[in-house]
Amino acid sequence: MKLNKTYFSGLAIALMLGVSSCDKDFEKVNTNPNSPEKVSSALLLPNVIRNTTNEIAGNSWGYGNIVMQYTAKIQFTNEDRYNWGPQSSPYSSFYNALRDINNIIEISGASKQQNYVGIAKVMRAHLFAYMSDAYGEIPYSESLQAKGELNYPKFDTQEVIFAGVLKELEDANALLGTTTEKVEGDILFNGNVTLWKKFANSLRLRILMRLSDRKDPSQAMQAILSNPTQSPIFSTPTEQAAFQYLQDVPNQQPLYTTRSGSFDEVRLSERLESELKGLNDPRLFAYAQPTTSSAAGVLGAVTAYEGVPNGLGDEEALKYSPSGDATKGGSNFISRVGLLWACSACTTQASPVGAQSILMSYVEVQFILAEARERGFITTGTAEDYYKKGIQASVDYYKARYTVISQPTIAAKLVLDDAYFAQTKVAYSGTTQEKLAKIGTQKWIALFFSGMESWHDWKRTGYPSIKPGPAAFIATVPVRFMYPSSVQSLNGDNYKAALGRQGVDAISTRVWWDVK
């Protein structure tokens, strides 16, 4: 077949018209209605809350509980012996979450939805504070400017970071409630803007106390407490930032789906066991399960609960005997962590909804106020009253949680009487230092499974006494995380500048606010 010029001309015109037509309707034809280019704040919020909260819960299980000797490892004991390498968690996951938080602020700010903006600011401040407590200096002021082609952010000093965090929490408190939009996607407080305000101001108290050996917090703390209408805090035991899990996958409490082998590697620490038994503290029944060898079921006598020392070598930990009898050693003679946190493969008594991930509690606020009053930072209330309320609320919380998972026998044990508070080791008496030691010890007991907060508080106060185990790789308890390896390789110059100010990148290097 012979093709002439007229054919080619016609073909060319047809192609040009076709391309033009495709270009004209390209965006309409190729827009996927099920994959919008712009995501609303209501869609971003639940994933940010869930992912960061689960990260904190993972930190608690893997490091926080162990370094503060609530729990101890009986297998694969590196964490318990302080053989810690560079930590990408929470660094990498939190910076990913912070990008979505910034998007919420941009999207909702443009729409004048100030409740969303305020919530995002509380979350952003919380994550930055959490990371800085763990690592020290981190990228802050330039950390989220990659869109502007700033790919190598500087590290800010903790002094700068915490000043910014406190300002952001103050700004969030002022924004929340100034608009009327209904907050969707809030799986922490169910859209309750007042509780977000209380979380913001309670966090301010935590951070002000954290910095109290560097900066006098008196004026700022008293200003918050003197104006509860403007700056409310968690003020009843039911008010707290506690993430509630659900019955269905993937929203069950994180350890519920853990394989039994992994769950069983972690047991009750002898340090916590001895403290609770020494105080006749009923939280022993909440925090641990009876040993298998005791055949005590879900509840037993105090003697049915045994811990293992922290920081043993792998072989020593695996065959440890609380009685010293080598024929009565091993996992059957050591208590597992309490039923609230149990895995479904471990026991039929496990619950997918029993444990909550606690970001900040009313209990913690009461102990902050007790210390603040004892140290003269505030004039509101009495230290003894705050102290007693903190202890009582902690026990009541676990009583309620065991009621939720239908364990009335355990719940019935979780009661305090006057005799508990009258004990020499508990009674609010003695010198100022003795009172602060009691506050610190009771706060440590209450902060069980509360992320890394107990670790940071111990770094600041030294209460209670925590000592490395016999097989520890270093002679001191770790005081920070090492930066992820990716930071050194991808942002080397700024990493080195941070170390020049802060000190060597080691788990024994103190952060700026840790001066004791």
C-alpha positions in Angstrom: 0.0 0.0 0.0 1.3 3.4 -1.0 0.8 6.2 1.5 0.7 9.8 0.2 1.4 13.1 1.9 -2.3 13.8 2.4 -2.5 10.7 4.7 0.4 11.8 6.8 -0.9 15.3 7.1 -4.3 14.1 8.2 -2.6 11.7 10.7 -0.5 14.5 12.2 -3.5 16.8 12.6 -5.5 14.0 14.3 -2.6 13.3 16.7 -2.2 17.0 17.6 -6.0 17.3 18.2 -5.9 14.1 20.3 -3.0 15.3 22.4 -4.6 18.7 22.9 -7.8 17.0 24.0 -5.9 14.7 26.4 -4.1 17.7 27.9 -7.3 19.6 28.3 -9.0 16.9 30.4 -5.9 15.3 31.9 -6.4 16.5 35.5 -10.1 15.6 35.5 -9.6 12.1 34.0 -6.5 11.2 36.1 -7.8 12.4 39.5 -8.5 9.5 41.8 -11.5 10.4 44.0 -10.4 7.8 46.5 -6.9 9.3 46.9 -7.2 13.0 47.5 -4.2 15.2 47.1 -5.1 17.2 50.2 -5.8 15.2 53.4 -7.9 16.8 56.1 -6.7 17.3 59.7 -9.3 14.8 60.8 -7.7 12.1 58.7 -4.2 12.9 59.8 -4.8 13.2 63.5 -5.7 9.6 64.5 -2.6 8.1 62.8 -0.3 10.6 64.4 -1.8 10.0 67.9 -1.8 6.2 67.5 1.7 5.9 66.0 3.5 8.1 68.4 1.7 6.7 71.4 2.6 3.2 70.4 6.2 4.3 70.0 6.2 5.6 73.5 4.7 2.3 74.8 7.4 0.4 72.9 10.1 2.6 74.5 8.6 1.8 77.9 8.7 -1.9 77.4 12.1 -2.1 75.8 14.1 0.5 77.8 12.1 2.6 80.3 10.9 -0.2 82.5 14.2 -2.0 82.4 16.6 0.9 83.1 14.3 2.0 86.0 14.3 -1.5 87.3 10.6 -2.1 87.2 11.4 -5.1 85.0 14.4 -7.2 84.2 15.5 -9.5 81.4 16.0 -13.2 81.9 17.0 -13.8 78.2 18.9 -11.6 75.7 19.9 -9.3 78.5 21.8 -6.6 76.5 19.3 -3.8 77.3 19.5 -4.7 81.0 23.3 -4.7 80.9 23.4 -1.3 79.1 24.8 -2.6 75.9 22.9 0.1 74.0 23.8 1.2 70.5 22.5 4.1 68.5 18.7 4.5 68.9 16.6 5.3 65.9 13.4 5.1 68.0 11.9 7.5 68.8 14.0 9.8 66.6 13.0 8.7 63.1 9.4 7.9 63.8 8.8 11.1 65.7 10.2 13.3 62.9 8.0 11.5 60.4 5.0 12.2 62.7 6.1 15.9 63.1 5.7 16.4 59.4 2.1 15.3 59.6 1.6 17.5 62.6 3.0 20.5 60.6 0.5 19.7 57.9 -2.3 19.8 60.4 -1.2 23.2 61.5 -1.0 24.5 57.9 -4.3 23.0 56.8 -6.3 24.0 59.8 -4.6 27.4 60.2 -5.6 28.3 56.6 -9.2 27.2 57.5 -9.2 29.1 60.8 -9.8 25.9 62.7 -7.9 26.9 65.8 -8.8 23.8 67.9 -7.0 21.6 65.4 -4.0 24.0 65.4 -3.9 24.0 69.2 -4.0 20.2 69.4 -1.2 19.9 66.9 0.9 22.4 68.8 0.4 20.4 72.0 1.5 17.2 70.2 4.4 18.9 68.6 5.7 20.3 71.8 5.3 17.0 73.6 7.2 15.1 70.9 10.1 17.6 70.8 10.4 17.5 74.6 10.3 13.7 74.7 13.1 13.5 72.1 15.2 16.1 73.7 14.9 14.4 77.1 16.1 11.2 75.6 18.9 12.5 73.2 19.8 16.0 74.4 20.3 18.5 71.6 18.2 17.8 68.5 17.2 19.6 65.3 14.4 21.9 66.4 14.2 25.3 64.8 15.3 24.1 61.4 14.1 20.5 61.7 11.0 20.6 59.5 12.1 22.9 56.8 13.0 20.3 54.1 10.2 21.8 51.9 12.3 24.9 51.7 15.3 22.8 50.7 16.9 23.0 54.2 18.1 19.4 54.3 20.8 19.6 56.9 19.2 21.2 60.0 21.3 22.5 62.9 20.9 21.0 66.4 19.6 23.4 68.9 20.6 23.5 72.6 18.2 22.2 75.1 17.9 25.7 76.6 16.5 26.9 73.2 14.4 23.8 72.6 12.6 23.9 76.0 12.0 27.6 75.8 10.3 27.0 72.4 8.4 24.1 73.7 7.0 26.0 76.7 6.1 28.9 74.5 4.3 26.5 72.1 2.3 25.0 74.9 1.3 28.4 76.2 0.2 29.4 72.6 -1.8 26.1 72.3 -3.6 26.8 75.6 -4.5 30.3 74.3 -5.8 28.9 70.9 -7.8 26.0 72.1 -11.5 26.8 72.5 -11.3 30.0 70.4 -13.2 28.5 67.5 -16.2 26.2 67.4 -15.3 23.5 64.9 -16.0 19.9 66.1 -12.7 18.0 66.3 -12.9 14.7 64.4 -10.2 12.0 64.6 -9.2 12.7 68.2 -8.6 9.2 69.5 -7.0 10.5 72.7 -9.6 12.9 74.2 -12.5 12.3 71.8 -12.6 15.9 70.7 -12.6 17.3 74.3 -10.8 20.6 73.8 -10.8 21.3 77.6 -8.8 18.1 78.2 -6.3 19.2 75.5 -5.8 22.5 77.4 -5.3 20.6 80.6 -2.8 18.3 79.0 -0.9 21.4 77.6 -0.7 23.1 81.0 0.1 19.8 82.9 3.0 19.3 80.4 4.2 22.9 81.2 4.4 21.9 84.9 6.4 18.8 84.0 8.9 20.7 81.9 9.2 23.5 84.3 10.1 21.0 87.0 12.5 19.2 84.6 14.4 22.4 84.2 14.2 23.5 87.9 17.9 22.9 88.6 18.8 25.2 85.7 16.0 27.8 85.9 13.7 28.8 88.9 10.2 27.7 87.9 8.4 29.5 90.7 6.8 32.4 88.8 5.7 30.3 85.8 4.3 27.5 88.0 2.4 29.8 90.3 1.0 31.7 87.4 -0.5 28.5 86.0 -2.0 27.4 89.3 -3.3 30.9 90.2 -5.6 31.0 87.1 -7.3 27.6 86.7 -9.9 29.2 84.3 -7.2 30.4 81.9 -4.7 27.6 82.5 -6.4 24.5 83.7 -4.5 21.3 84.6 -5.5 17.7 85.2 -7.4 18.1 88.4 -9.4 14.9 89.0 -8.2 11.3 88.8 -10.3 10.7 85.7 -8.4 13.4 83.8 -5.3 12.2 82.1 -3.7 11.6 78.8 -4.1 7.8 78.7 -4.6 6.2 75.3 -7.4 3.6 75.4 -7.0 0.5 73.2 -9.9 -1.4 71.5 -10.9 -5.0 71.1 -10.1 -5.4 67.4 -6.8 -5.6 65.5 -4.8 -3.4 65.1 -6.1 -1.4 68.0 -5.4 -3.7 70.9 -2.9 -2.9 73.6 0.5 -3.5 72.1 1.7 -6.5 74.1 -1.6 -8.4 73.6 -0.4 -9.8 70.3 3.2 -10.3 71.3 4.5 -13.8 71.0 4.8 -15.6 74.3 8.5 -16.0 74.0 9.1 -12.3 73.7 6.8 -11.5 76.5 8.4 -14.0 78.8 11.9 -12.6 78.3 10.8 -9.7 80.6 10.0 -10.3 84.3 9.4 -8.5 87.5 12.6 -6.8 88.8 13.9 -7.7 92.2 14.3 -4.0 92.8 10.6 -3.2 92.4 9.6 -6.4 94.2 11.6 -5.6 97.3 10.3 -2.0 97.4 6.7 -3.0 97.1 7.0 -5.8 99.7 8.9 -3.5 102.0 6.0 -1.0 101.9 3.2 -3.6 102.0 2.1 -2.0 98.8 -0.9 -3.6 97.0 0.3 -2.5 93.6 2.5 -5.6 93.7 -0.6 -7.6 92.7 -1.3 -5.1 89.8 2.3 -5.0 88.4 3.1 -8.7 88.5 1.7 -12.2 88.3 2.3 -15.0 90.8 5.2 -17.3 89.8 4.2 -20.5 87.8 5.8 -22.6 90.5 3.5 -21.2 93.2 0.4 -22.5 91.4 -1.4 -19.4 92.7 -3.6 -18.6 89.7 -4.2 -14.9 89.0 -3.6 -13.9 92.7 -1.5 -15.4 95.4 0.1 -14.5 98.7 2.9 -12.0 98.7 5.4 -14.9 98.7 4.1 -16.0 95.3 5.7 -12.9 93.7 9.4 -13.0 93.0 11.7 -10.8 91.0 15.1 -11.2 89.3 18.0 -8.8 89.7 18.8 -6.5 86.9 21.9 -6.7 84.8 22.7 -10.4 85.0 24.5 -12.2 82.2 22.3 -14.3 79.9 23.1 -17.6 81.6 22.8 -16.3 85.1 19.5 -14.6 84.4 18.0 -17.6 82.8 18.6 -19.9 85.7 18.3 -17.4 88.5 16.8 -18.8 91.7 15.2 -16.4 94.2 15.6 -18.9 97.0 19.2 -19.6 96.2 18.3 -23.3 95.6 19.7 -24.2 92.2 17.0 -26.8 91.7 14.4 -24.0 92.0 15.7 -21.7 89.4 14.5 -20.5 86.1 11.5 -18.8 84.6 8.9 -20.8 86.5 10.2 -19.2 89.7 10.1 -15.6 88.5 7.0 -13.4 88.1 5.8 -12.2 84.8 4.5 -8.7 84.3 0.9 -8.1 85.5 -2.2 -9.3 83.7 -3.1 -5.9 82.3 -0.1 -6.1 79.9 -0.2 -9.9 79.2 -0.2 -11.4 75.8 -3.1 -13.5 74.5 -0.7 -16.4 73.8 0.5 -16.3 77.4 -2.8 -16.6 79.3 -6.5 -16.8 78.7 -6.8 -14.0 81.3 -5.1 -11.5 78.9 -7.1 -8.5 77.7 -6.8 -6.4 74.6 -8.1 -3.3 76.4 -6.8 -3.6 79.9 -3.5 -1.6 79.6 -3.6 2.0 78.5 -0.6 3.9 77.2 -0.1 6.7 79.7 1.4 10.0 78.3 0.7 12.0 81.4 -1.5 11.3 84.4 -3.3 13.1 87.2 -1.1 11.0 89.5 2.1 12.5 88.0 0.7 16.0 88.3 0.0 15.5 92.0 3.6 14.4 92.6 5.0 17.4 90.6 2.9 19.7 92.8 4.0 17.9 96.0 7.7 18.5 95.0 7.0 22.0 93.9 5.3 22.9 97.2 8.0 21.2 99.3 10.8 23.1 97.4 8.9 26.4 97.8 8.2 26.9 94.1 4.4 27.3 94.7 2.3 28.5 97.6 -0.9 26.7 96.6 -2.0 23.7 98.6 0.1 21.5 100.9 2.9 19.1 99.8 1.5 16.3 102.0 -2.0 16.6 100.5 -0.6 16.4 96.9 1.6 13.5 97.9 -1.2 11.5 99.5 -3.5 12.2 96.6 -0.9 10.9 94.1 -0.5 7.7 96.0 -4.2 7.1 96.4 -5.0 7.9 92.8 -2.3 5.5 91.6 -3.8 2.6 93.5 -7.4 3.6 92.5 -6.4 3.7 88.9 -5.2 0.1 88.9 -8.2 -1.0 90.9 -10.4 0.5 88.1 -8.3 -1.1 85.3 -8.6 -4.6 86.8 -12.3 -4.1 87.2 -12.5 -3.3 83.5 -10.9 -6.6 82.6 -13.1 -8.6 85.1 -10.5 -9.4 87.7 -12.4 -8.7 90.9 -10.0 -10.7 93.1 -7.1 -8.5 92.1 -9.2 -5.3 92.2 -10.2 -6.2 95.8 -6.6 -6.2 96.8 -6.0 -2.7 95.5 -7.0 -0.8 98.6 -5.0 1.5 100.9 -5.8 2.1 104.6 -4.5 4.5 107.2 -1.8 1.9 108.2 -0.2 2.3 104.8 0.2 6.0 105.2 1.4 5.7 108.8 4.4 3.6 107.9 7.7 5.3 108.6 8.8 4.9 105.0 5.5 6.4 103.7 4.4 9.0 106.3 5.0 12.5 105.2 7.5 13.5 107.9 11.2 14.1 108.3 13.6 16.6 106.8 13.0 18.3 103.5 15.4 15.8 101.8 13.7 12.9 103.5 10.3 14.2 102.2 11.7 14.7 98.7 13.0 11.1 98.8 9.6 9.8 99.7 7.9 11.9 96.9 10.5 10.6 94.5 10.1 7.0 95.5 6.3 7.0 95.4 6.4 8.8 92.0 8.8 6.1 90.7 6.3 3.4 91.9 3.4 5.2 90.3 5.1 5.8 86.9 5.4 2.1 86.1 4.9 1.6 82.4 4.6 5.4 81.7 7.0 5.7 78.7 10.4 7.1 79.7 9.1 9.6 82.2 10.4 7.8 85.3 13.9 7.6 83.7 14.0 11.3 83.1 12.7 12.1 86.5 15.3 9.8 88.1 18.1 11.6 86.2 16.9 14.9 87.7 16.3 13.7 91.3 18.3 10.6 91.9 15.3 9.0 93.6 15.1 6.1 94.1 18.6 4.6 94.2 19.2 2.7 91.0 22.5 0.8 90.5 23.9 -1.2 87.5 23.7 -4.9 87.7 26.8 -7.2 88.1 27.2 -7.9 84.4 26.6 -4.3 83.1 28.8 -3.0 80.3 29.3 0.3 82.0 29.6 1.3 85.7 26.9 3.9 85.6 23.2 3.9 84.8 22.6 5.3 81.3 21.4 9.0 81.1 20.6 9.4 77.4 20.2 7.7 74.1 22.9 7.7 71.4 21.8 9.4 68.1 20.8 7.2 65.2 23.7 6.2 62.9 21.9 8.0 60.0 22.3 11.3 61.8 26.1 11.0 61.8 26.2 9.9 58.1 23.6 12.3 56.7 24.0 15.4 58.9 27.6 15.0 60.0 28.7 18.6 60.4 25.7 19.6 62.6 26.1 16.4 64.5 29.7 17.2 65.4 28.8 20.7 66.4 26.2 19.3 68.8 28.8 17.0 70.3 31.2 19.9 70.7 28.7 21.6 73.0 27.1 18.5 74.7 29.9 16.0 74.9 30.7 12.6 73.4 27.8 10.7 71.8 27.6 8.1 74.6 24.9 6.8 77.0 26.9 8.2 79.9 26.9 11.8 78.7 24.5 14.0 80.7 22.0 16.3 78.9 22.0 20.0 79.8 19.3 20.0 82.4 20.7 16.9 84.2 23.1 18.6 86.7 23.0 16.3 89.7 
